[in-house]
Amino acid sequence: MTTIFLPSIRSFVGDQFYYVTTLSFDELAGFAPEDTDLIGGEEDIKAGASYVILANPKRPIGQIIVGVSGGSPNWTPLRVNTPDYDGITEGQKDRIEGRFGLLSFDGSEQFFVIEGRYKIAGIKFALESKPELKDSCVSVIFVSHECENDKNRRKRTVQYRR
């Protein structure tokens, strides 16, 4: 896998970092981990995809949350030239600076879906039926942390869903 660069906004709570970005349907279908443990039959997934993605032109998908473990995800801040709007304070300018950047993955990371397995399955199915949707975009939140084993990864996934 080659290094992937994504524009992102970085946030954090305590020592937990979150990176908000967008991926096209095509990027997500190729990038998404395969651990989509789906409940329900394939026909249920196709019906949901058909309604949400194919039949609804607004495509209200929402965000997808992906956990990142291992490897070396890297975030580099971008310098933002904040315009001189009337009323913008130095504190607001400081808050803007350092929040926007490039998130990169070198391919050594492990990814797992925290929220959005059905959405990803629906997107993949929709692309089979309508490849012209490939440039549609969805918000993706990457959550960075370390998990020593599969049991801890699943435990952590349940914690994020609560």
C-alpha positions as CSV (number, residue, x, y, z in Angstrom):
1,M,0.0,0.0,0.0
2,T,1.3,3.4,-0.9
3,T,1.1,6.3,1.6
4,I,-2.3,8.0,1.6
5,F,-2.7,11.7,2.4
6,L,-6.0,13.1,3.6
7,P,-7.0,16.6,4.4
8,S,-8.3,16.6,8.0
9,I,-9.3,18.4,11.1
10,R,-7.7,17.1,14.3
11,S,-9.4,17.1,17.7
12,F,-8.7,15.4,21.0
13,V,-10.1,14.6,24.4
14,G,-7.5,13.7,26.9
15,D,-4.9,11.6,25.1
16,Q,-7.3,10.4,22.4
17,F,-7.0,11.9,19.0
18,Y,-9.7,12.1,16.3
19,Y,-9.2,13.0,12.7
20,V,-12.2,14.1,10.6
21,T,-11.9,13.9,6.8
22,T,-13.9,12.9,3.7
23,L,-13.4,9.9,1.4
24,S,-15.1,9.4,-1.9
25,F,-17.3,6.3,-2.2
26,D,-14.6,4.8,-4.5
27,E,-11.8,5.5,-2.0
28,L,-13.9,4.2,0.9
29,A,-14.7,1.0,-0.9
30,G,-11.1,0.3,-1.6
31,F,-9.8,1.5,1.7
32,A,-12.3,0.1,4.1
33,P,-11.3,-2.9,6.2
34,E,-12.9,-6.2,5.4
35,D,-14.1,-6.9,9.0
36,T,-17.7,-6.0,8.2
37,D,-19.4,-8.5,10.5
38,L,-22.9,-7.9,9.2
39,I,-26.1,-9.0,11.0
40,G,-28.9,-9.9,8.6
41,G,-28.9,-11.3,5.2
42,E,-27.4,-10.0,2.0
43,E,-30.8,-9.0,0.7
44,D,-31.4,-6.8,3.8
45,I,-28.1,-5.0,3.0
46,K,-29.1,-4.6,-0.7
47,A,-32.5,-3.2,0.2
48,G,-31.0,-0.7,2.6
49,A,-28.4,0.4,0.1
50,S,-31.0,0.6,-2.6
51,Y,-33.1,3.0,-0.5
52,V,-30.5,5.1,1.2
53,I,-27.9,5.4,-1.6
54,L,-29.6,4.5,-4.9
55,A,-33.2,5.6,-4.6
56,N,-32.6,8.7,-2.5
57,P,-30.8,11.6,-4.4
58,K,-29.9,13.3,-1.1
59,R,-28.1,10.1,0.2
60,P,-28.3,10.9,3.9
61,I,-25.4,8.6,5.0
62,G,-23.9,10.4,7.9
63,Q,-20.3,9.7,9.1
64,I,-18.3,6.5,9.3
65,I,-16.0,5.9,12.3
66,V,-12.8,3.9,11.8
67,G,-10.3,2.8,14.4
68,V,-6.6,3.0,13.7
69,S,-4.2,0.8,15.5
70,G,-0.5,0.2,15.0
71,G,1.7,1.6,12.3
72,S,2.5,5.3,12.3
73,P,-0.4,7.5,11.3
74,N,1.1,11.0,10.9
75,W,-0.6,14.3,11.1
76,T,1.0,17.5,9.9
77,P,-0.6,20.8,10.6
78,L,-1.2,23.2,7.7
79,R,-0.6,26.9,8.1
80,V,-3.9,28.8,7.7
81,N,-4.0,32.3,6.4
82,T,-7.0,33.6,8.4
83,P,-8.7,36.5,6.8
84,D,-9.2,39.7,8.8
85,Y,-12.9,39.5,9.5
86,D,-14.4,42.2,11.6
87,G,-14.8,40.8,15.1
88,I,-12.5,37.8,14.9
89,T,-10.4,37.6,18.0
90,E,-6.8,36.5,18.4
91,G,-8.1,33.6,20.5
92,Q,-10.3,32.5,17.6
93,K,-7.4,32.8,15.2
94,D,-5.2,30.7,17.6
95,R,-8.0,28.0,17.7
96,I,-8.1,27.8,13.9
97,E,-4.3,27.6,13.6
98,G,-3.1,24.0,14.3
99,R,-6.5,22.3,13.7
100,F,-6.2,21.8,9.9
101,G,-3.7,19.4,8.5
102,L,-2.7,16.4,6.4
103,L,-3.3,12.9,7.9
104,S,-1.2,10.2,6.3
105,F,-1.1,6.5,6.6
106,D,1.9,4.5,5.4
107,G,0.2,1.2,5.1
108,S,1.4,-0.4,8.3
109,E,-1.7,0.6,10.3
110,Q,-4.6,-1.7,11.0
111,F,-8.1,-0.3,10.5
112,F,-11.4,-1.5,11.9
113,V,-14.9,-0.1,11.5
114,I,-16.3,1.2,14.8
115,E,-19.5,2.6,13.2
116,G,-20.7,2.2,9.6
117,R,-20.4,-1.4,8.6
118,Y,-23.8,-1.4,6.9
119,K,-23.1,1.9,5.3
120,I,-19.8,0.6,3.8
121,A,-21.6,-2.5,2.5
122,G,-24.3,-0.4,1.0
123,I,-21.7,1.9,-0.6
124,K,-19.9,-1.1,-2.1
125,F,-23.2,-2.5,-3.5
126,A,-24.3,0.9,-4.8
127,L,-21.0,1.2,-6.7
128,E,-21.6,-2.1,-8.4
129,S,-25.0,-0.9,-9.6
130,K,-24.1,2.7,-10.3
131,P,-20.3,3.3,-10.8
132,E,-21.0,7.0,-11.5
133,L,-21.5,7.4,-7.7
134,K,-17.7,6.9,-7.2
135,D,-17.0,10.6,-6.6
136,S,-19.7,11.1,-4.0
137,C,-18.1,11.7,-0.6
138,V,-18.8,10.7,3.0
139,S,-17.4,12.0,6.3
140,V,-15.0,9.6,8.0
141,I,-13.7,10.0,11.5
142,F,-10.4,8.2,12.3
143,V,-9.8,7.3,16.0
144,S,-6.2,6.6,16.8
145,H,-5.3,4.2,19.6
146,E,-3.3,1.1,20.4
147,C,-4.9,-2.4,20.9
148,E,-2.7,-5.3,21.8
149,N,-5.0,-8.0,20.4
150,D,-8.3,-8.8,18.7
151,K,-10.2,-9.2,22.0
152,N,-9.1,-5.7,23.1
153,R,-10.0,-4.3,19.6
154,R,-13.6,-5.6,19.9
155,K,-13.9,-4.4,23.5
156,R,-12.7,-0.9,22.4
157,T,-15.2,-0.9,19.5
158,V,-18.1,-1.6,22.0
159,Q,-16.8,1.3,24.2
160,Y,-16.9,3.7,21.3
161,R,-20.4,2.7,20.3
162,R,-21.8,3.6,23.8
